[in-house]
Amino acid sequence: MPSYVVKTPHCTYPVLVERGGLGKLRDYVPRRAGKVFVVSTQDVWEFYGGAVEAALGAWPHEVIFFPGGETRKRLAEVEALAEQMVLKGADRSSVVFAVGGGILTDVAGFLAAIFMRGIPVIQVPTTLLAQVDAAVGGKTGVNLVAGKNLIGSFHQPLAVIIDPAVLDTLPEREYRAGLFEIIKHGVIADADLFWLMRREPKRVMSHAPDVVDRMICDSVRIKAEVVSGDEKEEDRRRILNFGHTFGHALEAETGYSKFLHGEAVAWGMKAAAALGRLEEMLPAEDKQEILACVDSYGPFPPLHGIDPMRLAARLKSDKKTVKGKIHFVLPERIGAVRITSNVDERAVLAAIQEALAC
């Protein structure tokens, strides 16, 4: 299977996509590194702790656990992890291995970014969402009550090691949540990937290896290309936020407790497609195909009781809002999107109302 390279002005690193890749972790530890700190969650460690331990072999290492869950993705938890690292002998030569899903890779990456003003991190994503999105690109961070990932840092990893075989133990809801990030990549940059998702839901849901490997590889390729051209989201990288501006508002409004991140992004893509149509950017038939593709990978938590006005107000707290202007990523057709802040507020509210009614 292919490997990919992310090239930024400050670093270049590989993204390995390989079945059995979990056994190659030690190959990516720098020769002069000190103690390795594996950050994981208890549930992931029960499945893959033995494989990680075997891969690291005799290299000095410690395992520390993040409690897990979006509601624990807070600064206090990062501080607690850092205190454990100090007690277990971490120093500037240490390396963090982030072994887990997207929340874990965000938290452990942020821990590495700020511990002793920055130490290396190697990302080992174990959920589909983390493999195709969260672990690649160097975004790290934690949540505030006011909004998602409002405290964070860009901290590129030394490497990303993706083993598609680990997805066989992933709960179905978590697997579905990752599929929405793949649909996102199809809408923004790869119509062929979108149509694979649209036309082959049975093979996608059955974890057919050739389909799973292609979904991951295509998504990693897209993200690596985008991040290489715009590391810190000053221009084109913003297209990766398709569905996220609306989705983050939904997560914050529901206290980060009702929707998985991918599920919120799925709803956000529906709202963005509705807004794209209302703004006369997106053809009606493309809008319907996007909605149908998203719906084919449900079910979703119920949306009743959510106030559209409150969601619209939360959009202004999104980290992509600049000088009071919300930057929306809206589809023009399947495979292409446009970034715009010139959107009628009434259309935004109407799009939210339509998506809540879907």
C-alpha positions, 0 to 999 in steps of 0.5 A: 500500500502507498505511503504519503508525504506531508511537506510544510515550510517547517518539516516533512513527514510520512503518512504510512498506510499499511495493514500490519503497520502497527508492528512498525512503530519502533522504526519511527522513533528517532535514534537519539530519542529518550523515553517514549510516552504512549498516550491512549485510552483504556478501551483502545489499550485492551485491544492493541496494548499488546501489539504496541508493547511488542512493537516498541520492544525494549525501548524505554516507555511508559503508558499514560491514559486519557479518560476519553470522551468529548466532554473530557477534551479539556485543558485540565486533562492535558495538565493531568497528563503532563503531571504524569509525564513529569512523575514518570521521568519525561524530559525534552528528549521524550517522544509521545505516541498518540494511540487512539481516536480523533479526540485522543490524537487531538489531546495527545498532540496538544500535550506534545506541543506544549510539554517543555515548549514542545516535544515530538509526537507520532500519531497512531490513529485507531478509528476511521475518523482519526485515520482519514482526518484528525491525525493528519495535518498537525491540528491539536487542541481541546474544547471550551464551553464556548466552542470546539477546539478553541485552545490548540496549536499546530504541531506536526507529527514526526509520522502518522502510522495508519493500520486499516486492520485495526478498524475490524474492532471498531464499533459500528457507530464509530465506523459510520462517524468516520465515513462522513469525513470521507464523504466530505473529502469526496465533496470538496476534492474528489468526485470519484471518491464521492461516487464510491461512497454513494454507490457502494454503501453495502461494501463500505459497511461490510468493511471490504478491504479493497474499499476500506483501503481506497477510502483511507488512501484517497482521503490521506492523499487529499489531506496531505496535498491540502496541508502541504500547500497551506499548513496553518489554514490561511487559504485552501486548507479551509476547504477541509472545514466543509460541514464543520462550521455548522457541525461544531455549533451543533456539538457545542449546543448539545454539550458535546454529549449527544453527537459523535464528531463525525455525526455532527459533521454529517449534519453540518454537510446537510446544512452547508448543502442547503445553504449552497443551494439557497445561495444559488451555488449548488445545482439541485441534483447535486444537493440531493445526491449529497443529502442521499449519500449522507443519509445512507450512512445513518442513523443519527441521534434525534434533532428535535428540541434544538433551537435553530436561532441558538445554533446560528448564534453559535456560528459566530464563536467558531474559530474560523470566524474572522473580524466578525465574519463567518467563513463558510465552505459551500459546495459548488458541485460534487468535487468542488467547494467555495469559501465565502463570507458573503452570505445572507444571514436569513439564508443561514438560518433557513439552511439550519432550519431545513437541515434540522427538519431532514 
